[in-house]
Amino acid sequence: MNPLAMYRRNLTPDQLALVMGRHYNRVKLPAAERARRAVAARGTSPEKQDGVKTQVSYRLATLYGVGHDTIEKAGKFAAAVEGRQ
């Protein structure tokens, strides 16, 4: 997937949401795995792992020029389209 696809003007809103969602899902999984490993090494509680996912959504929101909630919703949309619920 081309990360510069967001600059294409011929994408429909649903197609752009799919691009953003796929990008978010691809980036958040490795970040969550890194957080799990860091938590295991530090011995802190799993409730504090949620910050990594939030940081990814904020970073992508800045990149795409939308809110972080939009990125997270687009991730759910992309997962539903791909049938990975």
Secondary structure, DSSP 8 states (H G I E B T S, - for coil): --GGGGG-TT--HHHHHHHHHHHHHHHHHHHHHHHHHHHHHHT--GGGGHHHHHHHHHHHHHHHTS-HHHHHHHHHHHHHHTT--
